[in-house]
């Protein structure tokens, strides 16, 4: 009798959380030659889900000028790759890099959305812009590129490309994102981090968050509007020896649109940094914040930033096989545009199980931390005035050995919330903790030496229909585990980690499309799958 009741309860609970079916894992990019590394981070689709565009950071772009690596150069050339599907993601065509312009080519960190004016069939891609002939700018960057494209007669066509950059020569932009309205109005928004030149040095501030808007599908654009001011304003006199030695970094803004015209922006606020110039040493507290701002007047003004949560930073707590010196604490969020909780904002982020001390010596490599991390969700029903939660999005983690990170959220029209995140099982394969099982080259040309290896999968949780913050059981998305320490990759600079800084997600009426970086083939590839009902 007890067994019957247990089975009955399990079956009764299944419809509560909807169908959690994962489609095939499909590689998007072509087999790699020359330079290894395709970091998947963006996806958008037509309303019927048949026509899809994906984008990724593409290390093949380092072949030939201006990087001059001796390997086959793509045509067109750039550090961003794109691919398309016309059958709902079953098969893909690798397009290579989107077209450059005379003064810039794509520089990675892609973000996609679909919307536009009239038929909502325009795809918007924003990336960093790489200036091939100007090495004086930070990593050769200055502004961003916006590409617009459409599917015509069964094929995808890039229609145009535009460059945008800061007004001051000593500033530069990074981390662009884009959001487009789906109501035919032509409203499109781009957010960036502006690293301002201060103290007589280019791009040395912690950064401001700024937003541009278009009301005509991207034909014309407003000047950037300040979303969050710089924190370095107290010490900007070049004659002050403390100028530029303190501040808080602001990174990776993302945008979500509310059902009543609200524009919301979320980003990483921190780490706070203190620089000892005499010792060439930069130290940071081990905590960080995830921030939020809103506009209720169409993006013309924004509220003062709010801290949604304070977290134990993952900056010095990356998986053993991750190639960046410092890991970003990238938050993601989404707004319910319909359903019983219309207007509710869902915000997801990761936090280490305890504080991991950030002691960043410019002249040495980073130590490996085995501390676990958990992913969390908080939500607001009053446009971000107050926040409820947080609730964990997975089982409790042990103190060490399980790292969950890069949570990504989307919402279906009925209000169902889907969250996907990476989980790395950090395993020590030998009894001697002094053995180096994973020696990962970093963008700084140092090496992170770890006794553990990173075995990574993607996991998915789904709420009850309507957005109830209760979630169903975790479902594994990846059909094969990746050993990040066994993958071969080529470094394209310290801004290009081997497995990216985030993943791409796009909700439709009854399913969700997902793009991520996967290492099952021994190199970082861009992969795609469908979550929920099959197309």
C-alpha positions in Angstrom: 0.0 0.0 0.0 2.8 2.4 0.9 4.5 1.7 -2.5 1.2 2.5 -4.3 0.8 5.8 -2.5 4.4 6.8 -3.3 4.0 6.1 -7.0 0.6 7.8 -7.1 2.1 10.9 -5.5 4.9 11.0 -7.9 2.7 10.7 -11.0 0.3 13.3 -9.6 3.2 15.8 -9.2 4.5 15.4 -12.8 1.8 17.5 -14.5 2.4 20.3 -11.9 5.7 21.2 -13.5 4.9 20.6 -17.1 6.8 18.4 -19.6 10.5 18.5 -19.0 11.8 16.9 -22.2 15.2 17.7 -23.6 15.8 17.5 -27.3 18.9 16.2 -29.1 22.2 18.1 -28.4 23.2 19.4 -31.8 26.6 21.0 -32.6 26.0 24.4 -34.4 29.5 25.3 -35.7 31.4 23.4 -38.4 34.3 21.1 -37.4 37.2 23.3 -36.2 40.5 23.9 -38.0 43.4 26.3 -37.2 42.4 27.8 -33.9 40.2 25.9 -31.4 37.4 27.6 -29.5 33.7 28.3 -30.3 32.1 29.8 -27.2 28.3 29.7 -27.7 26.5 32.6 -26.0 23.5 33.8 -28.0 20.3 32.6 -29.7 17.1 34.0 -31.1 14.3 32.5 -33.2 11.2 33.4 -35.3 7.8 33.2 -33.6 7.1 29.7 -35.0 10.5 28.4 -33.9 11.6 27.2 -37.3 14.1 29.9 -38.2 16.9 30.3 -35.7 20.1 32.4 -35.4 22.9 31.5 -33.0 26.2 33.4 -32.3 29.4 32.6 -30.5 33.0 33.9 -29.8 35.2 32.4 -32.6 38.9 32.0 -32.0 39.3 31.3 -35.7 39.2 35.1 -36.0 42.7 35.3 -34.7 44.0 33.7 -38.0 45.6 36.3 -40.2 45.7 40.1 -39.7 45.5 41.8 -37.3 46.5 38.9 -34.9 48.7 37.3 -37.6 48.4 33.7 -36.4 49.5 31.3 -39.1 46.2 29.5 -39.8 43.3 29.6 -42.3 41.6 33.0 -42.1 37.8 33.2 -42.4 36.1 35.3 -45.0 34.5 37.4 -43.7 36.9 37.8 -40.9 36.1 38.4 -37.2 36.0 37.2 -33.6 32.3 36.4 -33.7 30.7 33.5 -35.5 27.1 33.0 -36.5 25.0 30.0 -37.6 21.4 29.6 -38.8 18.8 26.8 -38.9 15.6 26.7 -40.9 14.2 23.5 -39.5 13.8 24.3 -35.8 17.4 23.5 -34.9 17.7 20.0 -36.3 20.5 21.1 -38.7 22.7 24.1 -38.9 24.7 26.2 -41.4 27.8 27.9 -40.1 27.9 31.4 -41.7 31.4 32.3 -40.3 31.8 35.9 -39.1 29.1 38.6 -39.7 30.4 41.2 -42.2 32.9 43.8 -40.9 33.0 47.4 -41.8 35.9 49.4 -43.1 37.1 50.4 -39.6 36.1 47.5 -37.4 35.3 43.8 -37.3 33.4 41.7 -34.8 35.1 41.3 -31.5 33.1 38.6 -29.6 30.7 38.8 -26.7 27.6 38.3 -29.0 24.0 39.0 -27.9 20.9 38.4 -30.1 17.2 39.2 -30.2 14.4 39.2 -32.7 11.8 41.9 -33.1 11.6 45.0 -35.2 9.0 47.1 -36.9 5.9 45.6 -38.5 6.5 41.9 -38.9 8.9 41.4 -36.0 11.2 39.3 -38.3 14.4 41.3 -37.9 17.3 39.7 -36.0 19.6 42.0 -34.0 23.1 41.0 -33.2 25.4 43.2 -31.1 29.1 42.4 -30.5 32.2 44.2 -29.3 34.0 45.9 -32.2 37.7 45.1 -32.8 39.7 47.9 -34.4 42.3 46.2 -36.5 44.6 49.1 -37.0 44.5 50.8 -33.5 46.5 48.9 -30.9 46.4 51.8 -28.5 42.9 51.0 -27.5 42.2 48.4 -24.8 42.6 45.0 -26.4 42.0 46.7 -29.8 38.5 47.6 -28.8 36.6 50.9 -28.7 32.9 50.5 -29.5 30.4 47.9 -30.6 28.8 46.7 -33.9 25.1 46.2 -34.6 24.1 43.8 -37.3 20.6 43.5 -38.6 19.5 40.4 -40.6 16.5 38.6 -42.0 15.5 35.2 -43.5 14.6 35.7 -47.2 13.7 32.9 -49.6 14.9 30.2 -47.2 18.3 31.7 -46.4 19.6 34.3 -43.9 20.9 37.6 -45.1 22.7 40.3 -43.2 21.0 43.5 -44.2 23.4 46.1 -42.7 26.0 46.8 -40.0 26.7 49.9 -37.9 29.4 51.0 -35.6 28.6 52.8 -32.3 31.2 54.1 -29.9 31.8 56.5 -27.0 31.9 60.2 -27.5 35.3 60.6 -25.7 38.4 59.1 -27.2 39.7 58.0 -23.8 36.6 55.8 -23.1 35.7 52.5 -24.5 32.7 50.2 -24.5 32.4 46.5 -23.6 29.8 43.9 -22.8 26.9 44.9 -25.1 23.4 43.4 -25.0 20.3 44.0 -27.0 16.5 43.6 -26.4 13.7 44.1 -29.0 10.0 44.5 -28.4 7.8 41.8 -30.0 4.8 44.0 -30.6 5.7 45.4 -34.0 6.5 48.8 -32.5 10.1 48.8 -33.6 11.4 49.5 -30.1 15.0 48.2 -29.7 17.5 48.8 -26.8 21.2 48.3 -26.5 23.1 48.4 -23.1 26.8 48.7 -22.7 29.5 49.1 -20.0 31.5 52.3 -20.6 35.0 52.1 -19.1 35.7 55.8 -18.8 39.2 57.3 -19.1 40.2 58.8 -15.8 43.4 60.0 -14.2 45.0 60.6 -17.6 44.6 56.9 -18.5 42.3 55.3 -21.1 39.5 53.1 -19.9 40.6 52.8 -16.3 37.4 53.5 -14.4 35.2 50.8 -12.9 32.6 51.6 -15.6 29.2 53.1 -16.1 26.1 51.3 -17.4 24.5 53.1 -20.4 21.6 52.4 -22.7 20.7 53.5 -26.2 17.2 53.2 -27.7 15.6 53.1 -31.1 11.9 53.6 -31.9 12.1 52.6 -35.6 13.6 49.2 -35.6 17.2 50.3 -35.4 17.2 52.9 -38.2 18.0 55.8 -35.8 19.3 55.8 -32.2 19.3 58.0 -29.2 22.4 59.2 -27.5 23.4 56.9 -24.6 21.5 57.4 -21.3 23.2 56.9 -18.0 21.7 53.9 -16.1 24.3 53.6 -13.3 27.1 56.2 -12.7 30.7 55.4 -12.2 32.0 54.8 -8.6 35.4 56.4 -9.3 34.1 60.0 -9.3 35.7 60.9 -5.9 39.3 60.6 -7.2 39.5 61.6 -10.9 42.2 64.3 -10.5 45.4 63.0 -12.3 47.5 64.9 -9.7 46.0 63.0 -6.9 48.2 59.9 -6.1 45.0 58.0 -5.1 43.3 58.7 -8.5 41.8 55.6 -9.9 43.0 53.3 -7.1 39.5 52.6 -5.7 36.2 51.8 -7.3 33.6 49.1 -8.1 33.5 47.3 -11.4 30.3 47.3 -13.4 30.0 44.6 -16.0 27.7 42.6 -18.4 24.4 44.5 -18.4 21.3 42.7 -19.8 17.9 44.1 -20.6 14.3 42.8 -20.1 11.1 44.6 -21.2 8.0 44.7 -19.0 4.4 44.3 -20.2 3.6 48.0 -19.7 6.6 49.5 -21.5 9.0 49.1 -18.5 12.7 48.8 -19.4 14.8 46.9 -16.8 18.5 46.5 -16.7 20.6 44.1 -14.6 24.3 43.8 -14.2 27.3 42.8 -12.0 28.1 45.5 -9.5 31.6 44.9 -8.2 34.0 43.6 -7.3 35.2 46.5 -5.3 38.9 47.0 -5.9 41.8 48.7 -4.1 45.1 49.2 -5.9 48.5 49.5 -4.3 50.5 50.9 -7.2 53.8 50.7 -5.3 53.4 46.9 -4.9 51.7 46.4 -8.3 48.9 44.7 -6.3 45.2 44.8 -6.5 43.0 43.4 -3.8 39.2 43.0 -3.5 36.8 41.9 -0.8 35.4 38.4 -1.5 31.8 39.6 -1.8 30.0 41.1 -4.8 26.6 42.5 -5.7 24.1 42.0 -8.5 22.3 45.2 -9.4 19.1 46.4 -11.0 17.6 49.6 -12.4 14.4 50.5 -14.2 13.0 53.1 -16.6 9.2 53.9 -16.7 9.5 56.6 -19.4 10.7 54.6 -22.4 14.4 54.6 -21.5 14.9 58.3 -21.2 15.7 58.2 -17.4 16.5 55.4 -15.0 16.1 54.9 -11.3 19.1 54.9 -9.0 20.7 51.4 -9.0 19.4 48.9 -6.4 21.4 46.0 -5.0 19.2 42.9 -5.5 21.6 40.5 -3.7 25.1 40.4 -2.2 26.9 37.3 -3.1 30.1 35.4 -2.3 32.0 36.2 -5.6 33.0 33.4 -8.0 35.8 35.7 -9.2 38.5 33.5 -7.6 36.4 30.4 -7.4 36.2 29.2 -11.0 36.2 25.6 -12.1 39.7 24.1 -12.5 39.3 23.9 -16.3 38.1 27.5 -16.8 40.7 29.7 -18.6 39.9 33.2 -17.3 42.0 34.6 -14.4 38.8 36.0 -12.8 35.3 34.6 -13.3 32.5 37.0 -13.8 29.5 37.0 -11.5 27.1 37.4 -14.4 23.4 37.7 -13.3 20.5 37.1 -15.6 16.8 38.0 -15.3 13.5 37.9 -17.2 10.0 39.5 -16.9 6.7 37.7 -17.1 4.8 39.5 -19.9 1.6 37.3 -19.4 0.2 34.7 -17.1 -1.1 34.9 -13.6 2.0 36.8 -12.4 2.2 39.3 -15.3 4.9 41.8 -14.6 6.9 39.6 -12.1 10.7 39.9 -12.4 12.7 36.8 -11.9 16.4 37.3 -11.1 19.0 34.4 -11.0 22.6 34.4 -9.8 25.3 32.3 -8.4 27.1 32.5 -5.0 30.1 30.6 -3.5 29.3 28.5 -0.4 31.6 30.7 1.6 33.8 33.8 1.0 36.8 33.0 -1.3 39.5 35.6 -0.6 40.3 37.6 -3.7 44.1 38.4 -3.6 45.0 39.3 -7.1 48.8 39.8 -7.5 49.4 41.2 -11.0 52.7 39.4 -11.2 51.6 35.9 -10.3 48.9 33.3 -11.3 45.7 32.5 -9.5 45.3 29.8 -6.9 42.6 27.2 -7.4 39.7 27.2 -4.9 37.7 24.0 -4.4 34.8 25.8 -2.6 31.4 24.8 -4.0 28.8 27.4 -5.4 25.0 27.4 -5.6 22.5 29.1 -7.9 19.6 31.1 -6.6 16.5 32.9 -7.7 14.8 36.0 -6.3 11.6 37.7 -7.6 9.7 41.0 -7.4 6.1 41.8 -7.9 6.4 45.6 -7.6 8.7 46.5 -10.5 11.8 45.9 -8.5 10.9 47.9 -5.4 11.1 44.9 -3.1 12.4 41.3 -3.6 11.3 38.0 -2.3 13.4 34.9 -1.7 16.0 33.8 -2.6 15.3 30.1 -3.2 18.0 27.6 -4.3 17.7 26.1 -7.8 19.3 22.8 -6.9 19.9 20.4 -4.0 22.2 21.7 -1.2 25.9 21.6 -2.2 28.7 20.2 -0.1 31.4 22.6 1.1 33.7 21.6 -1.7 33.6 19.9 -5.1 30.4 21.1 -6.7 30.4 24.4 -8.6 27.1 25.7 -10.1 27.4 28.9 -12.2 26.0 30.9 -15.1 22.3 30.5 -14.3 20.1 31.6 -17.2 16.3 32.2 -17.0 13.4 32.5 -19.4 9.6 32.7 -19.1 6.9 31.0 -21.3 3.7 32.9 -22.2 1.7 31.0 -19.5 4.2 32.2 -16.9 6.2 29.0 -16.5 9.8 29.8 -15.5 12.8 27.8 -16.9 16.3 28.1 -15.4 19.4 26.4 -16.8 22.8 26.4 -15.3 26.2 24.7 -15.5 27.4 22.3 -12.8 31.0 21.2 -12.5 31.9 18.1 -10.4 35.4 19.0 -9.3 36.9 15.5 -8.9 40.3 14.6 -7.4 41.4 11.5 -9.3 44.6 10.8 -7.3 45.2 10.3 -3.6 48.1 12.8 -3.5 46.6 16.4 -3.3 50.0 17.8 -4.6 49.4 16.1 -8.0 48.4 18.6 -10.7 45.5 17.0 -12.5 44.5 20.1 -14.4 46.9 22.8 -15.6 44.8 25.4 -17.4 46.5 28.2 -19.4 45.0 31.5 -18.5 44.5 34.7 -20.5 47.3 36.3 -18.4 49.8 33.7 -19.7 49.9 32.1 -16.3 48.6 28.6 -15.4 46.0 27.6 -12.9 47.3 24.3 -11.4 44.7 22.1 -9.7 44.6 18.7 -8.1 41.0 18.4 -9.4 39.4 18.0 -12.8 36.2 19.7 -14.0 33.4 17.4 -15.2 30.7 19.7 -16.5 27.0 19.3 -17.4 24.0 21.6 -17.9 21.0 21.2 -15.7 17.4 22.5 -16.1 14.7 23.2 -13.6 11.1 24.2 -14.5 8.5 25.9 -12.3 4.8 25.1 -12.1 2.8 26.8 -14.8 2.1 30.4 -13.9 5.5 31.0 -12.3 5.0 29.5 -8.9 8.6 29.7 -7.4 8.4 26.0 -6.6 10.5 24.0 -9.1 10.3 20.4 -10.4 13.1 17.9 -10.2 16.4 18.8 -12.0 16.8 17.4 -15.5 20.1 16.9 -17.2 20.4 18.8 -20.5 23.7 17.6 -21.8 23.7 14.0 -23.1 27.4 13.7 -22.5 29.6 15.1 -19.7 32.5 17.4 -20.7 35.9 17.2 -19.1 37.0 20.8 -19.3 40.6 19.9 -18.4 40.9 17.6 -21.4 39.7 20.1 -24.0 42.1 21.7 -26.4 41.7 25.5 -26.9 43.6 28.5 -28.2 43.8 31.7 -26.1 42.5 34.8 -27.9 43.2 37.2 -25.0 42.2 37.5 -21.4 38.6 38.6 -22.5 37.9 35.2 -24.2 37.5 32.3 -21.7 37.5 28.9 -23.2 33.9 28.2 -22.1 32.4 31.7 -22.3 30.9 34.0 -19.7 27.2 33.1 -20.2 24.9 31.1 -22.4 22.0 32.0 -24.8 18.3 31.3 -24.1 15.2 32.2 -26.1 11.6 31.3 -25.1 8.8 30.5 -27.5 5.1 29.7 -27.0 5.6 26.1 -25.7 9.4 25.5 -25.6 12.8 27.1 -24.9 15.8 27.2 -27.2 19.3 27.0 -25.6 22.8 27.6 -26.8 25.9 26.8 -24.8 29.6 25.9 -25.0 30.3 22.1 -24.8 33.5 20.2 -24.7 32.5 16.6 -25.5 34.5 16.6 -28.7 37.7 17.7 -27.1 37.4 21.3 -28.1 35.0 24.1 -27.0 32.0 23.8 -29.5 28.7 25.7 -29.7 25.8 23.4 -29.0 22.0 23.8 -29.3 19.0 22.0 -27.8 15.2 22.4 -27.2 13.7 22.3 -23.8 10.0 21.3 -23.5 7.7 20.3 -26.3 9.3 19.3 -29.6 8.6 21.7 -32.5 
